[in-house]
C-alpha cells in the first residue's frame, strides 16, 4: 500500500507569491541602494552609478570568451579482452584531451575593474602620486592575500571565502587611504582579488576539468564585485 502512494505537491498560494515578490523587491532596492551609495562615495554621479549597477546586475549573466586552454588528463577506461573466446573487462589508463574556455564576466569583472581604473586615472590626472603609490601597494598586498586564500574547485573554477576580501580591503583603506580611503579600499578590493585569485592561478585553470571558467563569475563574482562595494561602505 505504501509503495502505491503518490506525493502531491500543492501549487504555491497567492499570499506566498506576494510575500516572495515583496522580499525580492526589498532585496533589490536594498542592494541597488548599497551599490549606488558606494559608487557615489567614490565620486561617481548618481545617474552613472545607477547605470553601472544595472550593467553589473545584468552583465553577471554575460561571459565573454577570451582564451582557450588545452590539457591532457589521465582517465580510467575499460577495455574488453578475449581469452579462449570469453570476454574479460580490463581497466586501462589512457590520456584524454580537455579544452577549457576562459571567459571574462561582464558584471563581475569588467564593470568593477573599469571603476577601479577610473579611480587610478583620476589620481594620475590630479597628480596625486602619493595616493597612487599607496593604491598600487594596496593592490599588491590584496593580490598576495587573495592568492593565499583562493582555492581551485574542480569542475567550477577559482573560489574564495566571501568575507575575507572586504576585510583586507577595509584594512588597507584605513592604513593606506590617506585623504581618500574609499578609493584605496575599492581598488584593492577589486584589482587585488582579480589579480590574486584569477590571474595568479591561470596555470591551474586548465586543470580544473570545467568546460568553461569565468573570471569574475561563479565563485569570484562576490569576491571581485562585492568586495569593493562592501569595503567602500564600511570604510
N, C-alpha and C positions, 0 to 999 in steps of 0.2 A: 504493500500500500504506500509506503513512504517513497519508494522509487518512482511512483507514478505522479507524485505531486509536482506542480509547476509553480515557480516563483513568479508572481505577477507584480511588477513594479508600477505603482500608480503614477500618472503624469504629475508634473510639478504644478502645484496650485498657483492661482493668480497672485495671492498675497506673497508667496515665496518669490515669485518672479519680480514683483515690485520691490521687495526688500533687496534682492540681488542687484537689481538695476540701480537702486539708491546707493548701495555700497560701492558699486562701480563708479558712479558719478562722483561720490565724495572722494574716493581714492584718486580719481583722475584730476579733480580740482586741487586736491592737496598736493599731488605730485607735480602738476604743472606750476602751481604757485611756488613750490620749493625751487624748481629748476629756474623759473623766471627771476626769483629773488636772488639766486646765486649768480646768474648772468648779469643782473643789474648791479650787484656788488662789484663785479669786475669792470663796470663802466660801460656795459653794452646797453643801448637804448631799449626800452620795453618792447617796441614793435619787432625789433631784430631778435630780441630774446625769445619772444613767443614763436617767431618763425623757426629759430634754431631748435626750440623744444619740439615743435611739430615734425621737423625734419629728423630729429633724433628718434622720435617715437615711431614714425612710420618707416624710417630708414633702418630700424633694427631688424626689419624683415628682408632687407636687401643686402645681398653679399656679392661683391664684385670680384671675380677670379683674377688673380694677378700672377700666379705661378703654378707649375705642376712639377711635383717631385715623384721620382720612381725609386722603389725599394724592393729588395728581394728578401723574402722571409721563408724560413723552413716550415713545411707543412707535413702533416702525417696523412698518408694515403694508404688505402687498402688495395693490394693487387692480388689477382687470382692466379694461383699456381696449381697446375695439374700434376698429380703423381699417380701413375697407373690408371689414368682416366678419372681420378677422383679430384674435384676442385678443393683447394685449401686457400682460405684468405690469409695473406701475409702482409703485415704492416711494413711500409717502407717510407723513408724520409725523402722528400723532394723539395725543390725550391720553386716558389711561386712569385710572379711579378705583381706588385701592387702599385697603383698610381694614386697619388694624393693631390687633390686640387686645393691650393691655398688661396683663400679669398679674404677680402677686407670688408668688414661690416660697416655700412654707411652710418647707422645711428650710434654704434658702439665704438667706432674708431675715427672715422673721417670727421664727424662733427666735433667731438671733443678735442681732437688734435688741431683742427682748424682754429678753434677758440684759443688753445694754448699758444699756437704760433702767432696769432693776432696779438696776444699779450706780449710775447717776446719782441715782435716787430715794433710794438708801441714803445717798449723800453729803449730799443735802438734809436727810434725816431726822436725820443725825448732826451737821448744822450745819458740815460741813467745806467751807466756802465757798472756801478757797484751792485745795483739790484739785479742787473743781467747776470753778473758773475754768480751772485747768490742763487739765482734761478737755475743756472746750469749745474751748480754744485748740488742743489736740492734734487735735480733730476738724476744726477749720478748716484746719490745716496738712495733715492727711492727705487732706482733701477736695480741696484745691488740687493736691496732688501726684497723687492718683488721676485727677483730671480731665486733668492734663497727659499722663499715660501711657496713659489709656484710648483705645481706637480703635474706631470703629464698623465692624462687619464686615457687609457686605451679605448679606442672607439669613439672618443669625444673630442679631445684637444687638450689645451693647457688650461688648468683650473687653479684657482687660489681662493683662500678664505675671504669672504666678503668684507669683514670688518677690519682687516689689517691694513689695506692700502689707505683708507681715510685716516686712520690713526697716525700713520707715519707722515702723511701729507699735512695733517694739522700740526704735528710737532715741528715739521720743517718750516711751516708758515710762521709759527711763533719764534723759532730760533733764527731763521734767515730772512724773514719777511721784511724787516725794517719798516719803511714807510708804506709798503703795500703787501701785507701778509696774505691777502686774498689771492693775489696773482701767483705768489710763490706756492701756496697750497694747491691751487688748481693746476698749475703747470707740472708740479712734481707728482700730483695725484693722477694725471693723465699720461704724460710722456714717460714718467717713471715706470708705470705699470706696463705700458705698451712696449717699451724697450726691454725691461727686465723679464716680464712674463712671456712675451711672444717672440720678439726678435732675438733675444739671447738664447731661446730654446728652439731656434729654427732647425737645427740638426736633429732634434728629437721628433719634430712634427711628422716627418715622413715615416717614422717607425711606430706611429700610434695606431695604425690599422683602420683609420677612419677614411671614408671616401672623400670627405671634404673637411678642412679645418678652417674656421673663420676667425680672423684676427679681430678682436673686439666683439665677437659673438660668443654664444654658448657660455662657457664658464668665465669669460673675461669681460662680458658686457657690463656686469655690475662692477668689475674691477676698474675698468678704464673710464666709463661714463659716470657712474655714481660716486666713485671715489673723489673725483674733483668737485662734484656738486656738494656732497656731504662735507668735505673739508672746508669749502668756502663758507658754508652756512654756520659751521661750528668754530671758525677761527675768530 
